[in-house]
């Protein structure tokens, strides 16, 4: 894992907790793998994750409940996948 990716993982872990971040998950999106999987638990955590990703120029893929990842336009980069499975209800 390169230094930028390590820093990205460290910052997101410090925000949402170790248990909610997976490095090198068994996840494939449009033949890309190796993305960091982050599962924030609130809209504030989502916003902060996005701020961190913007600062480090990381490409973000919103994943909802991790379904339909192979639909839509193909992605060129997937540095961070934001899974929203910890949300019980999104308003």
C-alpha positions in Angstrom: 0.0 0.0 0.0 1.5 3.4 -1.0 1.9 6.3 1.4 -1.1 8.3 0.2 -3.3 5.3 0.7 -1.9 4.6 4.1 -2.6 8.2 5.1 -6.1 8.0 3.7 -6.8 4.8 5.7 -5.3 6.3 8.9 -7.4 9.5 8.7 -10.6 7.7 7.9 -10.0 5.2 10.7 -9.4 8.0 13.2 -12.8 9.5 12.1 -15.1 6.4 12.0 -13.2 3.8 13.9 -11.0 0.8 13.1 -13.9 -1.6 12.9 -15.5 0.3 10.1 -12.6 0.5 7.7 -11.3 -2.3 5.6 -8.1 -2.0 3.6 -7.8 -4.2 0.5 -11.4 -5.6 0.7 -12.5 -8.4 -1.5 -14.5 -6.0 -3.5 -14.5 -5.5 -7.3 -16.0 -2.6 -9.2 -15.7 -2.7 -13.0 -12.6 -4.9 -12.8 -11.0 -2.6 -10.2 -10.1 -3.9 -6.8 -8.1 -2.9 -3.8 -10.2 0.1 -2.8 -10.5 1.1 0.8 -13.9 0.3 2.2 -15.3 2.8 4.7 -18.6 2.5 6.5 -19.5 5.8 8.1 -22.4 5.8 10.6 -23.8 9.3 10.2 -24.2 12.0 7.7 -21.5 14.0 9.5 -19.1 11.1 9.2 -19.9 10.9 5.4 -19.2 14.6 5.0 -15.9 14.3 6.9 -14.9 11.2 4.9 -15.6 13.2 1.7 -13.5 16.1 3.0 -10.6 13.8 3.7 -10.9 12.2 0.2 -11.0 15.6 -1.4 -7.9 16.8 0.4 -6.0 13.6 -0.7 -7.4 13.6 -4.2 -9.1 10.2 -3.7 -11.8 8.9 -6.0 -14.9 8.0 -4.0 -17.6 5.4 -5.1 -20.8 5.6 -3.1 -22.1 2.1 -2.5 -25.3 2.3 -0.5 -25.8 -1.2 0.7 -23.1 -2.6 -1.6 -25.5 -3.6 -4.3 -25.6 -2.5 -8.0 -21.9 -1.8 -8.0 -21.6 -3.1 -11.6 -24.3 -0.7 -13.0 -23.8 2.7 -14.5 -20.8 4.2 -16.2 -17.6 2.3 -15.7 -15.3 3.8 -13.1 -11.6 4.6 -13.8 -10.5 4.9 -10.1 -12.0 3.6 -6.9 -9.8 4.7 -4.0 -12.5 4.7 -1.4 -15.9 2.9 -1.4 -18.4 4.4 1.0 -20.8 1.8 2.2 -23.9 3.1 4.0 -25.0 -0.2 5.6 -24.6 1.3 9.1 -27.4 3.8 8.3 -30.8 2.5 9.6 -32.7 5.2 7.7 -31.6 7.9 5.3 -33.9 11.0 5.1 
